[in-house]
């Protein structure tokens, strides 16, 4: 199941180095090759990246959490350095099921699940799938705790407007036209993800741009936004199922992608939850203030473990 095929080595040679104690692995998933990183030992923590992100997003989280957990960070199919198969289901539910398929292939039944941005919405859908007794493929799986970092949700007006526009016929044509020049505009859009541009970590831009060398990344993104509006409706209908799961909500106070104000209505669906807002921080708190982020994450996971 694990191995690095020669054709993937051509692209992964361009990937940023993984941290000390972090291992690069590969898995066959529905006939495609999924790349993932793993580190540490103990209770399992699965990390789900956001749109146009990949396992690189977790370079500070994995090394900090490794003494406390067995941490797995996949490049979802279509993203990072995983294969980009054409025609797969890119809806939130479809991606949630791939997360669970990934976990099942690892032989894991009980795990903590952390998702950021679009990956946060996917994480919520995956947790709901585990609670659905009719979902045979996830039978026996259980999400112990949820950690949602600025998750895409039905209550942030910015995402409700922007993604459906990009997914429209006109928006798609415009996106394809501009994506041809994305290497030139990427630094601008990347910088907007931070509340303080002085906090952008060294090598962050180069790391996020590295997967652009592998064709198909922007088609992958377009496939996701095409079902965005319908996905948000389904997600809102799914939220009541998640009330029993201990949940940590984390946001940057200056998030320009998924507004921090949406944390309040979202938290109402999670009665057993804790919310943390990092003042002055943008959409990527695990990069912009990694020490504070990791401290809060470890505290939540350890306190909930003690309660259990």
C-alpha positions in Angstrom: 0.0 0.0 0.0 2.9 2.3 0.8 5.5 3.2 -1.7 6.7 6.1 -3.9 6.2 5.5 -7.7 8.7 6.9 -10.1 6.3 9.3 -11.8 5.4 10.9 -8.5 9.0 11.3 -7.6 9.4 13.8 -10.5 6.9 16.1 -8.8 7.6 15.4 -5.1 11.3 16.2 -5.7 10.0 19.8 -5.8 8.1 19.5 -2.5 9.5 21.4 0.5 11.4 19.1 2.9 9.4 17.5 5.7 10.2 18.3 9.3 12.4 16.2 11.6 10.5 13.0 12.6 8.0 13.4 9.8 7.7 10.6 7.2 6.4 10.9 3.6 4.1 8.0 2.6 1.9 7.0 -0.2 -1.4 5.1 -0.4 -3.6 3.7 -3.3 -7.0 5.2 -3.1 -9.6 4.2 -5.7 -6.9 3.7 -8.3 -5.1 7.0 -7.6 -2.0 7.8 -5.5 -2.5 9.8 -2.3 0.5 11.3 -0.6 0.4 11.8 3.1 2.8 12.7 6.0 2.8 11.0 9.3 4.6 11.6 12.6 4.5 10.7 16.3 2.6 8.0 18.2 -0.4 7.7 20.4 -4.0 8.7 19.9 -4.6 9.4 16.2 -5.1 13.0 14.9 -6.1 13.5 11.2 -5.3 16.9 9.6 -7.4 18.1 6.6 -6.1 21.0 4.7 -8.1 23.7 2.9 -8.7 24.7 -0.7 -5.3 25.1 -2.6 -3.5 23.9 0.6 -1.9 20.6 1.2 0.1 18.8 4.0 2.6 21.6 3.9 0.1 23.7 5.9 0.8 21.5 8.9 4.6 21.7 9.0 4.5 23.5 12.4 1.6 21.5 13.8 2.9 18.0 13.1 6.2 18.4 14.9 4.6 20.1 17.9 1.9 17.4 18.2 4.1 14.4 17.5 4.9 13.9 21.3 1.2 13.6 22.0 -0.4 11.9 19.1 0.0 9.9 15.9 -0.5 12.7 13.3 -1.5 12.1 9.7 -1.8 14.8 7.1 -3.0 13.8 3.6 -2.7 15.7 0.4 -6.3 15.2 -0.7 -6.7 13.8 -4.2 -6.4 16.7 -6.6 -4.3 18.8 -4.2 -0.6 19.0 -3.2 1.4 16.2 -4.8 -1.3 13.6 -4.8 -2.7 12.4 -8.1 -5.3 14.6 -9.8 -7.9 12.1 -11.2 -10.5 13.6 -13.5 -14.2 13.2 -12.7 -14.1 12.3 -9.0 -16.7 13.6 -6.6 -15.4 16.9 -5.2 -18.5 17.7 -3.2 -18.0 18.2 0.6 -19.6 14.8 1.2 -17.5 13.1 -1.5 -14.3 14.5 0.0 -15.5 13.6 3.5 -15.9 10.0 2.4 -12.4 10.0 0.9 -11.1 11.2 4.3 -12.8 8.2 6.0 -11.6 5.9 3.3 -8.1 7.1 3.9 -8.5 6.5 7.6 -10.0 3.1 7.0 -7.1 2.1 4.8 -4.8 2.9 7.7 -6.7 0.5 9.9 -7.8 3.3 12.3 -11.2 3.2 13.9 -11.1 6.0 16.5 -9.5 9.4 15.8 -9.5 13.1 16.4 -10.2 15.2 13.3 -8.9 18.7 12.5 -10.0 20.6 9.4 -9.2 24.1 8.2 -11.2 26.4 5.9 -12.9 24.1 3.2 -11.2 21.2 5.0 -13.2 22.2 8.1 -16.4 21.8 6.3 -15.2 18.4 5.0 -14.3 17.4 8.6 -17.8 18.2 9.8 -19.3 16.1 7.0 -16.9 13.3 7.8 -17.9 13.3 11.5 -21.5 13.2 10.5 -20.9 10.2 8.2 -19.4 8.3 11.2 -22.6 9.0 13.1 -24.8 7.7 10.2 -25.6 4.1 10.9 -26.6 3.6 7.3 -23.1 4.5 6.0 -21.7 1.0 5.7 -18.2 2.1 4.6 -17.7 4.1 7.9 -19.1 1.4 10.2 -17.1 1.1 13.3 -15.4 4.5 12.8 -15.7 7.2 15.4 -14.6 10.8 15.7 -13.6 11.5 19.3 -13.1 15.3 19.0 -13.4 17.9 16.3 -11.1 20.9 15.8 -12.4 23.4 13.3 -10.0 26.2 12.2 -11.9 29.0 10.4 -14.1 26.3 8.8 -16.2 27.2 5.7 -19.7 27.4 7.0 -23.2 28.7 6.0 -22.9 31.8 8.2 -19.9 33.6 6.5 -21.3 35.9 3.8 -17.9 36.2 2.0 -17.8 32.5 1.0 -21.5 32.4 0.1 -21.0 35.0 -2.5 -17.5 34.4 -3.9 -17.4 30.7 -4.5 -20.7 30.4 -6.4 -19.5 33.3 -8.7 -16.3 31.4 -9.5 -18.2 28.3 -10.1 -20.6 30.0 -12.6 -19.9 29.8 -16.4 -18.6 33.4 -16.5 -16.7 33.1 -13.3 -15.1 29.8 -14.4 -14.0 31.4 -17.7 -12.5 34.4 -15.9 -10.8 32.1 -13.3 -9.2 30.1 -16.1 -8.0 33.2 -17.8 -6.5 34.6 -14.7 -5.1 31.3 -13.5 -2.8 31.3 -16.5 -1.1 34.2 -14.8 -1.5 32.8 -11.3 2.2 32.5 -10.7 2.4 36.3 -10.9 -0.7 37.1 -8.8 -0.3 34.2 -6.3 1.9 36.3 -3.9 -0.8 38.9 -3.6 -3.6 36.4 -2.8 -1.3 34.4 -0.5 -0.4 37.5 1.5 -4.1 38.3 2.0 -4.5 35.1 4.0 -2.4 36.7 6.9 -3.6 39.4 9.3 -0.1 40.8 9.6 2.1 40.3 6.5 5.2 40.7 8.7 4.2 37.3 10.2 4.4 35.4 6.9 6.8 32.5 7.7 10.0 32.2 5.5 9.4 29.8 2.6 5.6 29.9 3.0 4.9 31.3 -0.5 7.4 29.0 -2.2 5.9 26.0 -0.4 2.4 26.8 -1.4 3.4 27.5 -5.0 5.4 24.2 -5.3 2.3 22.0 -6.4 1.6 24.4 -9.3 4.3 22.4 -11.1 1.9 19.5 -11.3 -0.9 20.2 -13.8 -4.6 20.2 -12.8 -4.5 22.1 -9.5 -6.9 24.8 -10.6 -9.3 22.4 -12.3 -9.4 20.7 -9.0 -10.3 24.0 -7.3 -13.0 24.7 -9.9 -14.6 21.3 -9.3 -14.9 22.1 -5.6 -16.6 25.5 -6.0 -19.1 24.3 -8.6 -21.1 22.5 -5.9 -20.4 25.1 -3.1 -23.9 26.5 -2.7 -25.5 23.1 -2.6 -22.8 21.8 -0.3 -23.4 24.6 2.2 -27.1 23.8 2.3 -26.3 20.1 3.0 -23.8 21.1 5.6 -26.3 23.3 7.5 -28.8 20.4 7.5 -26.1 18.1 8.9 -24.9 20.3 11.8 -27.6 19.1 14.3 -26.1 15.6 14.1 -22.7 16.9 15.6 -24.0 18.2 18.9 -22.5 15.3 20.9 -18.9 15.7 19.7 -16.5 17.8 21.8 -15.3 20.6 19.5 -12.7 23.3 19.5 -13.4 26.3 17.2 -10.3 28.4 16.3 -10.3 31.6 14.3 -8.1 34.5 13.4 -9.8 37.8 14.4 -8.7 39.4 11.1 -9.7 36.5 8.8 -10.6 37.9 5.4 -11.6 34.5 3.9 -14.0 33.1 6.4 -15.3 35.8 8.7 -14.7 35.3 12.4 -18.2 36.7 13.1 -19.6 33.4 11.7 -18.1 31.5 14.7 -20.9 32.6 16.9 -23.9 31.2 14.9 -21.8 28.1 14.1 -21.0 27.5 17.8 -24.7 27.2 18.6 -24.7 23.8 17.0 -21.9 22.6 19.2 -23.0 22.8 22.9 -19.9 21.0 24.0 -17.5 23.4 22.4 -14.8 25.9 23.1 -14.0 28.9 20.9 -10.7 30.7 20.6 -10.1 33.9 18.5 -6.5 35.0 17.9 -6.5 38.8 17.8 -5.0 40.4 14.7 -4.4 37.0 13.0 -5.7 36.0 9.6 -6.9 32.8 7.9 -3.9 30.7 8.8 -3.3 30.8 12.6 -1.4 27.6 12.5 1.3 29.5 10.5 0.9 33.1 11.7 0.9 32.3 15.4 1.9 28.6 15.5 3.1 28.6 19.1 -0.2 29.9 20.4 -2.2 27.7 18.0 -0.3 24.5 19.0 -0.6 25.3 22.7 -4.4 25.7 22.5 -4.7 22.6 20.4 -2.6 20.4 22.8 -4.5 21.8 25.8 -7.8 20.9 24.2 -6.8 17.4 23.2 -5.2 16.6 26.5 -8.0 18.0 28.6 -10.7 16.2 26.6 -8.6 13.0 26.9 -8.5 13.4 30.7 -12.2 13.9 30.9 -12.8 10.8 28.7 
